[in-house]
């Protein structure tokens, strides 16, 4: 017994109107087609639903018994269609994600603000988390996806997690345009070792990546200033307190007319930004829209 929605609709309308031509008009089909739908439903249920006269249909006792259930099913179906449509048009839904701190500070706020203008009825929940907690929360389903750096370097990709590169980023040196570095076309790590440094605080993923690079160069240089927020670091560069080692995405998010960013080479240190999702799990329409906005506003670096 597998009645179709169209069969149930024909039955409900026939019960309401009692005339097949009226049912056909409502369903935009012919009278014979209505008769076929009702007959098919009767065969599926194994019971007669209408006593037919030359001019109308008269519901049977069985029809009276099942009509409340059928109408409830049709209402539920209408509600389902409405909910799906709201999700597809982003007029309803939830965006629940997290990002690593540097991305949360530099990129996420402006994107969320624009997203809320585009989709005001989407409930947004966003958090910041270190790489390990980000992957754990994604795997547990506490968040739908994460955006971060320092996740799964090389072949070390967490089990059950899929990583998609959202932007190819590199470590850069940020300096004043009128400084000795500002006129250079190519800047090596060894070119900045003698300068005052501004860097992220010890223990952060960014700082660890910088320290690993310096160790590989045989240097143990310590920063002259440590900051929690990269925007603060850029302001210190603008004030002439030193150069800063930050990801290249930062300048696009916090443009400073007096500051220039050079991609550091020898070595070139990548710090790609990844979309973190559970393997074999599709993103919701709300999440897809946010990632689309990311590509439009941030794009590859």
Secondary structure, DSSP 4 states (H G I P E B T S, - for coil): ----HHHHHHHHHHHHH--HHHHHHHHTS-HHHHHHHHHHHHHHHTS--EEE-SS-EEE-HHHHHHHHHHHHHHHHHHHHHHHHHHHHTTSS-EEEEEE-HHHIIIIIHHHHHHHHHH-TTSEEEEEE--HHHHHHHHHHTSSSEEEESSSS-TT-PPTTEEEEEEE--BEEEEEETTSTTTT-S-EEGGGSTTS-EEEEPTTSHHHHHHHHHHHHTT--PPPSEEESSHHHHHHHHHTTS-EEEEETHHHHHS--TTEEEEEEETTT-B--EEEEEETT-PPPHHHHHHHHHHHHHT---
